[in-house]
Amino acid sequence: MQNPACQAGNLAVVTGGAAGIGLAAACRFGALGMRVALLDLGAERLEAGASAVRAAGAPEVTVHEVDVTDSAALEQAADGLGPVSVLMANAGIQPGSSLFGPAEEWERVLDVNLGGVIRTVRAFVPGMIAAGRDGAVIVTGSKQGITTPPGDPAYNVSKSGVKTFTEALEHDLRNREGNRITAHLLIPGFVYTDLTRKGRTEKPSGAWTPEQTAAFMMDSLERGDFYILCPDNDVDRALDEKRIAWAAGDIIENRPPLSRWHKDYAEAFAAFLKS
């Protein structure tokens, strides 16, 4: 059975909706007969995305040039769009970072990836609560916010914060009397998008497409999953579970942080995967 918020005629709002996972999700919402509002930057990108969502079957598609770092712009969009049934806080960037790299890199990533999610939720969700209707809030996180592999610390920190924020959101919503809105954390695997392209012109064999990710997301929403942990063509659910369990075990076992990449624990981690 379809998620009760995803009904024909209802409005879905997607930030970062002009491309990638956001656009693929918007097309899925449109195919259900939902009206769709795309929020992103770049008029041409938005219009191209809107054409794809219309082609998928959406009866109405609107586009809005909104920067998720701008609270006033998000609040204006929320006020102008009317009742929202599905909110997907998906906008994000990954320019790369280093621990002691330029402060501007850190500030921008945290402002968009974490601050953007917080601003989007705060702009739209109070109105969704007040409407008293079925609703769903989907926040795009990352496995890098859970296992935090070395190499891009600003992105990892931002997505770790997104996980914590979305968990707090779900706790808040489920404890509101009469509330009919649920929250969900989308945790993509390796997905071939503009964010991960990195100069490649063809999808790596290990990657999923945005469309596969959106399809998995919709199936998970039907089940009512909070953690939407997506596999890809290289990593299945079982391997994800092992990696996540090992990362949590660093605290429980008092190992060094990120011990999965520590030379003294390489054999132990390999044995754990086989166990």
N, C-alpha and C positions, 0 to 999 in steps of 0.2 A: 504494500500500500504506500502511495506517495506521501511524503511529509506533508502534514496538513497545511503548512504555510505555502507550499508550492502548487497552488491551485490556479487554474486559468482565470485571467482577469486581475489577479493580484500583482502587486508591484515588487520587482526585485531591483535593488540598487547594488551596483558592483563598482568599487573603486579599483583603479588599475585595470579597467574593463576594456581597454582598446586593443589589447593583445594578450598572448600567452594564456595562462590558466584562467585569468579573469574573463577573457573573451570566450574561451571554450565553455566556461560555466554559464556565462550570459546566454550563449546559444542554447545550452540545455534548458535554461529557464524559459527562453523564448519558445522552444519546441513544445513546452507544456502549455503554451497559450498565455504565459505571463507577460505582463508589460515590463519593460526593462529600461532602466536608466543607467547609462554608462558615465562614470566619472573618471577623468584621466587628464593628461596634458597633451596638447597637440591636436589642432582642429582636424587636420587631414587623417591622422591616426584614428581619431574618434569617429569620423564619418565612415571610414573604411570598416571599422568595427561594427558600427550601426548597420551597415549594409549586410554584413554577415549574420547579425542577429535577426534582422528582418527576414533574410532568406531561410533562417532556421524555423521561422513560423511565428515570431513575436508579433502580436497585433499592434503594438505601439513601442517605439524605441525613441528615447530622447538622449541627447548628449550634453555634457556639462564639463567645461574646462575648469577643473577644480584641483588645486594643489592641496594635498592632505596635510601639509604643514601650516595651512591657513585655517584657523578655527572659524573665523568669521565667514569664509567662503563655504565651509562645510555646513555651518548652521543655516546660512542662506539657502543652500540647496535643500536641506532637510525641511525647512519651512515651506519651500515652494513646491516640493514634490507630492505632498499629501501623504496619506497612510502608506507605510512601507510594511510589507510582509516578510521579505527576505532581504537582509543586509549582508553583503559580502565585503569585508574589510580586507582587501587583497593587495593594495598598492605596496610596492616594495622595490628596493634597488640593491645592487650588489656590485659596487665598483671595485671591490678589493680593498684590503687594509693591512696594516702592520701595527704591532703594538705601540711603537713609538713613531709612527708615521704622522703626517700633517693632522693637526687638530680638526681641520675642516672636513677631512674624510670621516672622522668619527662623528662629528656633529651632524653632518648631513645624513649618514646612515641611521643614526639613532632618531633623528628628527622625522625621517620618512617612515622607517620600518616600525618603530615602537611608538613614537609620538603620533604618527599618522593613524595607527590603529586606535589609540586612546582617544584622539580627537574625533575620529569617525564614529566610534561607539557612543561617545558622550553627546555628539550632535544628533544622532538618529534614534538611539534606543529609548530615551525617555518618552519620545512621542509614540514609539511602538508600544511601550508599556501602557501609556495613557489610553491608547486606542482599545485595549482589552481584547485584541484579536490574536489568532494563531500567528506566530512569527518564528523566524529562525535567524540567528546571527552566526555567520561563518567567518572565521578569522584565519587567514593563511599564515601558518607558522613555517617551521622547517625542522628536519631532523638535526640540522646543525645547531639548533637551539636546545637540543636534548643531549646529544653525545659530544657536542662542541669540539669537533676535530680541529687540530692546529692549522693555521694558514690564513684565516680571515676573522680575526677576533672581533672586529666591530660588528660584522654581520651576525656572528654567533651570539654576542651580547644582546643585540637587538631582538633576535628571535627567541632567546631565552626569556627576555622580558615579555614578549608577546605570549608565550606559553603561560607564564605566571598570571598575566593580566586576564587572559581568556578563561583560565580556571577560576579566577576570582569572579569574573562575570557570570559564569554558569552557577556558581555557588549563590551569588546574589539573586539571580533570577529564580532559581528553584525554591528559594525561601520566601518569595513574595506571594502573599495570599492571592489566589485567583489568577496568578500569572500563567500565560499560555505561550511564552516565548522561551525557546531553548538556544543555547550557545554550543558551538562546535569548533574544534580546532583542526583545521586541515593541515596535515603533515605530509607534504609531497616527498616523493623519492627523487631520483634523477630525472628531470623533465627538460626536454629540449625546447627552450624558449629564447627570446632575446636576452633574458637575464643570464642564461647559461651558455649561450652560443659561443662566446669567446673566440670569434674569428672562424668558426667552423661553418661550412656551407651545407653539410649533410648531417642528419641526426645520427649520433653514435648508436651502435646496436644496443648498448645497455640502457639507453634512455627511453622513457615513455614519452608519448606526445601529450600536449595539453588536453586533447580530447579524451585520451585514456584516463587521465587524472580526473577530469570533470565527471566522467562516467562512474568511476570508482567513488567519487564524492557523493554523487546522487544515490548510489546504492547504499552507502553508509548512512546518509540522511534518512532513507527509508527505514533503516534498522534503529535509528535513534542514537547512533554512536556519537560520543563526544570526541574521542580521539580518532580522527580519520587518518590512520597510518597507512600510507600508500606504498606498495611495492614498486619495483620497476623491473626491467628485463635482466638486471644483474643481481638484485637483492630481493629475496622473498621475505615474507613475514617472519619466518623462523629466525633468519639471520638478523633482522632488525631487532627482534626481541632479545637475542643474545647480546648484541651490542649495547642496547639500552640497559639491560641487566648488569652488564660489566661496568658501565659508566656509573650506575648507582652503587655498585659494589666498591668502587674506590673509596667512598665515604664509610661504608659499613666495615670494610676490611682494613681501613686506614692505609690504603695504598697511596702512592703519589698521585696527584691529579693527572688526568689524561694518561693513565698507566698503559692504556692500549697501545700507545705510541712510545712507551718507555722501553729502552733496550733490555732492562733487567726483568721485564714482565712479558716479553714477546712470547716465550715458550708457554708461559702460564695461560696467556690469552688464547694461543693456538689450541691448547689442550681443552680450554673451556668451550671453544667453538665445537670441538668434536664430542664433548661429553653429552 
